[in-house]
Amino acid sequence: MLTVVHPGELAVDQFQSRLQEVCGLFRAEPAKGRDRVSGCIVLEERAGIEMAHIAKDLQKVRRSGEDCRRDDGEHFFLVIQEEGRALMSQHDTARMMTPGDMMLIDSARPSEFTFFGNYGRQLSVHLSRAEMRARFGENIRSGLFLPRGDYTALAITSVLAKALSLDSSPQQDGYLRESMFGLLGVMLHEREGRERLMQIEADMGGAHLLKQGIAYLDAQFDRCELTIREIAADLRVSTRQLQRAFSLMGTSPTEYLTRKRLERACQLLLDRRRGRNDLLISSIAYACGFSDISNFNRQFRRAFGCAPGRYGQ
Protein backbone atom coordinates (compact mmCIF):
# COMPACT_ATOMS: atom_id res chain seq x y z
CA MET A 1 0.00 0.00 0.00
CA LEU A 2 1.21 3.50 -0.83
CA THR A 3 -0.63 5.20 2.01
CA VAL A 4 -2.37 4.67 5.32
CA VAL A 5 -5.41 6.76 6.18
CA HIS A 6 -7.63 6.71 9.23
CA PRO A 7 -11.35 6.76 8.45
CA GLY A 8 -14.01 8.24 10.66
CA GLU A 9 -17.79 8.18 10.75
CA LEU A 10 -19.51 10.72 8.50
CA ALA A 11 -23.08 11.34 7.45
CA VAL A 12 -23.54 10.44 3.79
CA ASP A 13 -24.26 14.06 2.85
CA GLN A 14 -21.04 15.17 4.59
CA PHE A 15 -19.03 12.61 2.66
CA GLN A 16 -20.85 13.63 -0.52
CA SER A 17 -20.00 17.28 0.05
CA ARG A 18 -16.32 16.51 0.63
CA LEU A 19 -16.18 14.24 -2.41
CA GLN A 20 -17.58 16.98 -4.65
CA GLU A 21 -15.23 19.55 -3.13
CA VAL A 22 -12.18 17.40 -3.92
CA CYS A 23 -13.13 15.48 -7.06
CA GLY A 24 -16.08 17.27 -8.64
CA LEU A 25 -19.69 16.27 -9.09
CA PHE A 26 -19.68 12.56 -8.19
CA ARG A 27 -22.60 10.92 -6.40
CA ALA A 28 -21.95 8.74 -3.35
CA GLU A 29 -24.39 5.87 -2.84
CA PRO A 30 -24.32 3.92 0.43
CA ALA A 31 -25.72 0.45 0.89
CA LYS A 32 -29.48 0.35 1.24
CA GLY A 33 -30.62 1.59 4.64
CA ARG A 34 -27.30 3.23 5.51
CA ASP A 35 -27.14 6.96 6.30
CA ARG A 36 -23.53 7.06 7.48
CA VAL A 37 -20.19 6.29 5.88
CA SER A 38 -17.04 4.96 7.47
CA GLY A 39 -14.44 6.81 5.47
CA CYS A 40 -12.45 9.93 4.73
CA ILE A 41 -11.18 12.02 1.84
CA VAL A 42 -7.75 13.64 2.19
CA LEU A 43 -6.33 15.94 -0.48
CA GLU A 44 -2.61 16.71 -0.57
CA GLU A 45 0.13 17.76 -2.94
CA ARG A 46 3.52 16.08 -3.07
CA ALA A 47 6.26 16.84 -5.61
CA GLY A 48 3.79 19.05 -7.45
CA ILE A 49 1.39 16.11 -7.84
CA GLU A 50 -2.12 16.52 -6.43
CA MET A 51 -3.52 13.36 -4.88
CA ALA A 52 -6.71 12.44 -3.06
CA HIS A 53 -6.83 9.54 -0.61
CA ILE A 54 -10.37 8.20 -0.65
CA ALA A 55 -11.49 5.56 1.84
CA LYS A 56 -15.07 4.42 2.33
CA ASP A 57 -17.55 1.61 2.81
CA LEU A 58 -19.91 2.89 0.13
CA GLN A 59 -21.65 0.69 -2.37
CA LYS A 60 -21.16 2.94 -5.37
CA VAL A 61 -19.86 6.27 -6.68
CA ARG A 62 -21.16 7.47 -10.02
CA ARG A 63 -20.96 10.45 -12.36
CA SER A 64 -23.78 10.73 -14.88
CA GLY A 65 -23.88 12.53 -18.19
CA GLU A 66 -25.92 15.27 -16.55
CA ASP A 67 -23.29 15.59 -13.81
CA CYS A 68 -20.62 16.00 -16.50
CA ARG A 69 -22.63 18.74 -18.18
CA ARG A 70 -23.12 20.58 -14.88
CA ASP A 71 -19.48 20.25 -13.83
CA ASP A 72 -16.54 21.48 -15.91
CA GLY A 73 -14.63 18.15 -15.82
CA GLU A 74 -11.23 19.82 -15.72
CA HIS A 75 -9.30 16.73 -14.65
CA PHE A 76 -8.27 13.26 -15.60
CA PHE A 77 -7.95 10.94 -12.62
CA LEU A 78 -5.41 8.14 -12.40
CA VAL A 79 -7.16 5.90 -9.86
CA ILE A 80 -4.99 3.36 -8.04
CA GLN A 81 -6.71 0.66 -6.04
CA GLU A 82 -5.11 0.46 -2.60
CA GLU A 83 -7.42 -1.81 -0.65
CA GLY A 84 -10.48 -3.91 -1.44
CA ARG A 85 -12.00 -4.45 -4.88
CA ALA A 86 -13.88 -2.16 -7.21
CA LEU A 87 -15.48 -2.43 -10.61
CA MET A 88 -14.71 0.74 -12.56
CA SER A 89 -16.71 1.51 -15.68
CA GLN A 90 -16.12 4.14 -18.34
CA HIS A 91 -16.42 4.19 -22.13
CA ASP A 92 -18.69 1.13 -21.81
CA THR A 93 -15.65 -0.70 -20.44
CA ALA A 94 -15.84 -2.48 -17.09
CA ARG A 95 -12.68 -3.46 -15.21
CA MET A 96 -12.32 -5.25 -11.91
CA MET A 97 -9.71 -3.47 -9.80
CA THR A 98 -7.69 -5.26 -7.14
CA PRO A 99 -4.91 -3.68 -5.02
CA GLY A 100 -2.15 -2.29 -7.22
CA ASP A 101 -4.26 -2.01 -10.39
CA MET A 102 -4.81 1.42 -11.90
CA MET A 103 -7.15 3.03 -14.42
CA LEU A 104 -7.28 6.42 -16.14
CA ILE A 105 -10.67 8.14 -15.76
CA ASP A 106 -11.88 11.21 -17.65
CA SER A 107 -14.05 13.47 -15.48
CA ALA A 108 -15.72 14.84 -18.61
CA ARG A 109 -17.32 11.46 -19.31
CA PRO A 110 -19.82 9.40 -17.29
CA SER A 111 -18.27 6.83 -14.99
CA GLU A 112 -19.35 4.42 -12.31
CA PHE A 113 -17.42 2.76 -9.49
CA THR A 114 -18.98 -0.19 -7.67
CA PHE A 115 -17.27 -1.35 -4.49
CA PHE A 116 -17.22 -4.85 -3.04
CA GLY A 117 -16.46 -6.15 0.40
CA ASN A 118 -16.55 -4.23 3.65
CA TYR A 119 -14.11 -1.47 2.83
CA GLY A 120 -12.15 0.06 -0.03
CA ARG A 121 -9.43 2.67 -0.57
CA GLN A 122 -8.19 4.41 -3.68
CA LEU A 123 -5.46 6.92 -4.38
CA SER A 124 -6.66 9.34 -7.06
CA VAL A 125 -3.96 11.34 -8.86
CA HIS A 126 -5.50 14.55 -10.20
CA LEU A 127 -4.17 15.47 -13.63
CA SER A 128 -5.02 18.86 -15.09
CA ARG A 129 -6.84 18.50 -18.40
CA ALA A 130 -5.02 21.54 -19.79
CA GLU A 131 -1.59 20.13 -18.95
CA MET A 132 -2.46 16.64 -20.19
CA ARG A 133 -3.59 18.08 -23.52
CA ALA A 134 -0.54 20.31 -23.77
CA ARG A 135 1.72 17.32 -23.22
CA PHE A 136 -0.12 14.53 -25.03
CA GLY A 137 -2.55 16.15 -27.47
CA GLU A 138 -6.31 16.21 -27.71
CA ASN A 139 -7.03 12.51 -28.19
CA ILE A 140 -6.29 11.22 -24.71
CA ARG A 141 -8.06 7.90 -24.28
CA SER A 142 -9.54 7.31 -20.86
CA GLY A 143 -10.61 3.92 -19.57
CA LEU A 144 -7.00 2.71 -19.91
CA PHE A 145 -6.23 -0.04 -17.41
CA LEU A 146 -2.90 -1.25 -16.05
CA PRO A 147 -2.67 -4.38 -13.89
CA ARG A 148 -0.41 -4.26 -10.86
CA GLY A 149 2.26 -6.47 -12.49
CA ASP A 150 2.71 -4.22 -15.52
CA TYR A 151 6.11 -2.52 -15.68
CA THR A 152 4.56 0.91 -16.23
CA ALA A 153 2.20 0.42 -13.27
CA LEU A 154 5.12 -0.63 -11.06
CA ALA A 155 7.12 2.42 -12.14
CA ILE A 156 4.20 4.81 -11.49
CA THR A 157 3.70 3.26 -8.06
CA SER A 158 7.41 3.71 -7.29
CA VAL A 159 7.38 7.39 -8.27
CA LEU A 160 4.30 8.06 -6.12
CA ALA A 161 5.79 6.12 -3.20
CA LYS A 162 8.93 8.25 -3.44
CA ALA A 163 6.89 11.46 -3.56
CA LEU A 164 4.87 10.40 -0.52
CA SER A 165 7.78 9.15 1.55
CA LEU A 166 10.10 12.13 1.83
CA ASP A 167 10.37 15.88 2.12
CA SER A 168 12.30 16.48 -1.07
CA SER A 169 13.93 19.58 -2.49
CA PRO A 170 12.28 21.64 -5.24
CA GLN A 171 14.75 20.13 -7.71
CA GLN A 172 13.86 16.58 -6.66
CA ASP A 173 10.17 17.46 -6.82
CA GLY A 174 10.60 18.58 -10.42
CA TYR A 175 12.31 15.34 -11.39
CA LEU A 176 9.63 13.23 -9.72
CA ARG A 177 6.84 15.19 -11.40
CA GLU A 178 8.45 14.86 -14.82
CA SER A 179 8.95 11.13 -14.21
CA MET A 180 5.26 10.81 -13.45
CA PHE A 181 4.20 12.51 -16.67
CA GLY A 182 6.77 10.55 -18.65
CA LEU A 183 5.24 7.30 -17.42
CA LEU A 184 1.76 8.58 -18.21
CA GLY A 185 2.99 9.15 -21.74
CA VAL A 186 4.15 5.54 -21.88
CA MET A 187 0.73 4.42 -20.63
CA LEU A 188 -1.13 6.56 -23.18
CA HIS A 189 0.94 5.60 -26.19
CA GLU A 190 1.53 1.95 -25.46
CA ARG A 191 0.38 -0.45 -28.13
CA GLU A 192 -2.99 -2.09 -27.64
CA GLY A 193 -3.35 -5.50 -26.06
CA ARG A 194 -0.88 -7.39 -23.94
CA GLU A 195 2.32 -7.00 -25.95
CA ARG A 196 3.92 -5.06 -23.12
CA LEU A 197 4.02 -8.23 -21.07
CA MET A 198 6.84 -9.39 -23.33
CA GLN A 199 9.00 -6.79 -21.59
CA ILE A 200 9.10 -8.79 -18.37
CA GLU A 201 12.79 -9.56 -18.05
CA ALA A 202 12.78 -11.74 -14.97
CA ASP A 203 11.67 -14.77 -16.95
CA MET A 204 11.52 -14.28 -20.71
CA GLY A 205 10.22 -17.81 -21.33
CA GLY A 206 7.50 -17.31 -18.74
CA ALA A 207 6.65 -13.89 -20.17
CA HIS A 208 6.19 -15.39 -23.63
CA LEU A 209 3.95 -18.13 -22.23
CA LEU A 210 2.04 -15.54 -20.19
CA LYS A 211 1.35 -13.57 -23.37
CA GLN A 212 0.12 -16.75 -25.09
CA GLY A 213 -2.01 -17.75 -22.11
CA ILE A 214 -3.66 -14.34 -21.84
CA ALA A 215 -4.40 -14.23 -25.57
CA TYR A 216 -5.89 -17.73 -25.37
CA LEU A 217 -8.11 -16.91 -22.39
CA ASP A 218 -9.15 -13.54 -23.81
CA ALA A 219 -10.39 -15.35 -26.92
CA GLN A 220 -11.81 -18.50 -25.34
CA PHE A 221 -13.10 -17.53 -21.86
CA ASP A 222 -16.76 -17.85 -22.92
CA ARG A 223 -16.42 -21.60 -23.60
CA CYS A 224 -18.22 -23.37 -20.77
CA GLU A 225 -16.20 -26.58 -21.16
CA LEU A 226 -12.80 -24.84 -21.02
CA THR A 227 -10.36 -26.22 -18.44
CA ILE A 228 -6.88 -25.19 -17.38
CA ARG A 229 -5.61 -28.65 -18.37
CA GLU A 230 -6.96 -28.12 -21.89
CA ILE A 231 -5.36 -24.67 -22.14
CA ALA A 232 -1.99 -26.06 -21.08
CA ALA A 233 -2.32 -28.93 -23.55
CA ASP A 234 -3.21 -26.58 -26.42
CA LEU A 235 -0.20 -24.40 -25.55
CA ARG A 236 1.97 -27.54 -25.25
CA VAL A 237 3.10 -26.88 -21.69
CA SER A 238 2.36 -28.41 -18.32
CA THR A 239 -0.28 -26.93 -16.02
CA ARG A 240 2.53 -26.09 -13.60
CA GLN A 241 4.38 -24.09 -16.27
CA LEU A 242 1.18 -22.22 -17.06
CA GLN A 243 0.61 -21.43 -13.40
CA ARG A 244 4.18 -20.13 -13.00
CA ALA A 245 3.74 -17.90 -16.05
CA PHE A 246 0.57 -16.32 -14.66
CA SER A 247 2.24 -15.82 -11.29
CA LEU A 248 4.42 -13.18 -13.02
CA MET A 249 1.24 -11.09 -13.13
CA GLY A 250 0.31 -11.94 -9.54
CA THR A 251 -2.56 -14.26 -10.42
CA SER A 252 -3.34 -17.80 -11.62
CA PRO A 253 -4.94 -19.11 -14.83
CA THR A 254 -8.11 -20.01 -12.92
CA GLU A 255 -8.35 -16.58 -11.28
CA TYR A 256 -7.73 -14.81 -14.59
CA LEU A 257 -10.36 -16.95 -16.34
CA THR A 258 -12.94 -16.24 -13.61
CA ARG A 259 -12.08 -12.54 -13.68
CA LYS A 260 -12.57 -12.35 -17.45
CA ARG A 261 -15.92 -14.12 -17.19
CA LEU A 262 -17.12 -11.87 -14.38
CA GLU A 263 -15.92 -8.73 -16.17
CA ARG A 264 -17.92 -9.77 -19.22
CA ALA A 265 -20.93 -10.61 -17.07
CA CYS A 266 -20.77 -7.17 -15.42
CA GLN A 267 -20.60 -5.52 -18.84
CA LEU A 268 -23.66 -7.44 -20.06
CA LEU A 269 -25.52 -6.63 -16.84
CA LEU A 270 -24.64 -2.94 -17.25
CA ASP A 271 -25.89 -3.08 -20.85
CA ARG A 272 -29.05 -4.83 -19.65
CA ARG A 273 -29.69 -2.09 -17.11
CA ARG A 274 -29.21 0.56 -19.81
CA GLY A 275 -31.64 -1.17 -22.15
CA ARG A 276 -29.01 -2.36 -24.62
CA ASN A 277 -30.00 -6.01 -24.28
CA ASP A 278 -32.85 -7.98 -22.76
CA LEU A 279 -30.91 -11.12 -21.87
CA LEU A 280 -32.00 -13.35 -19.02
CA ILE A 281 -29.55 -13.78 -16.16
CA SER A 282 -29.11 -17.42 -17.16
CA SER A 283 -28.32 -16.39 -20.74
CA ILE A 284 -25.70 -13.93 -19.50
CA ALA A 285 -24.15 -16.65 -17.36
CA TYR A 286 -23.87 -19.07 -20.29
CA ALA A 287 -22.63 -16.32 -22.63
CA CYS A 288 -19.77 -15.68 -20.22
CA GLY A 289 -18.68 -19.29 -19.92
CA PHE A 290 -20.54 -20.44 -16.81
CA SER A 291 -22.19 -23.81 -17.40
CA ASP A 292 -24.05 -23.81 -14.10
CA ILE A 293 -26.30 -20.91 -13.08
CA SER A 294 -25.88 -21.79 -9.39
CA ASN A 295 -22.10 -21.59 -9.72
CA PHE A 296 -22.43 -18.27 -11.56
CA ASN A 297 -24.63 -16.85 -8.79
CA ARG A 298 -22.22 -18.09 -6.14
CA GLN A 299 -19.13 -16.68 -7.89
CA PHE A 300 -20.87 -13.37 -8.52
CA ARG A 301 -22.00 -13.01 -4.92
CA ARG A 302 -18.51 -13.86 -3.68
CA ALA A 303 -16.95 -11.22 -5.92
CA PHE A 304 -19.51 -8.43 -5.67
CA GLY A 305 -21.59 -9.10 -2.59
CA CYS A 306 -24.93 -9.16 -4.43
CA ALA A 307 -26.94 -11.35 -6.78
CA PRO A 308 -26.50 -10.73 -10.52
CA GLY A 309 -30.08 -9.57 -10.80
CA ARG A 310 -29.45 -6.80 -8.27
CA TYR A 311 -26.23 -5.60 -9.85
CA GLY A 312 -26.39 -1.94 -10.87
CA GLN A 313 -29.50 -1.15 -8.85
Protein Blocks (a to p, Z undefined) as FASTA:
>chain_A
ZZdcddddddfklmmmmmmmmnopcdddddehiabdcdddddddeehiacdddddfbfbd
cddfklmmmpgolaccddddfbdcddddeehiacdddehiacdddfkbccddddedjbdc
dddddddfklmmmmnojklcehiacdfklmklmmmmmmmmmmmmpccdfklmmmmmmmmm
mmmmmmmmpcehjllmmmpmklmmlmmmmmmmmmmmmmmmmpmklcfklmmmmnopafkl
mmmmmmmnopafklmmmmmmmmmmmmmmmmmmnopaccdfklmmmmnopabfklmmmmmm
mmnopafklgoZZ
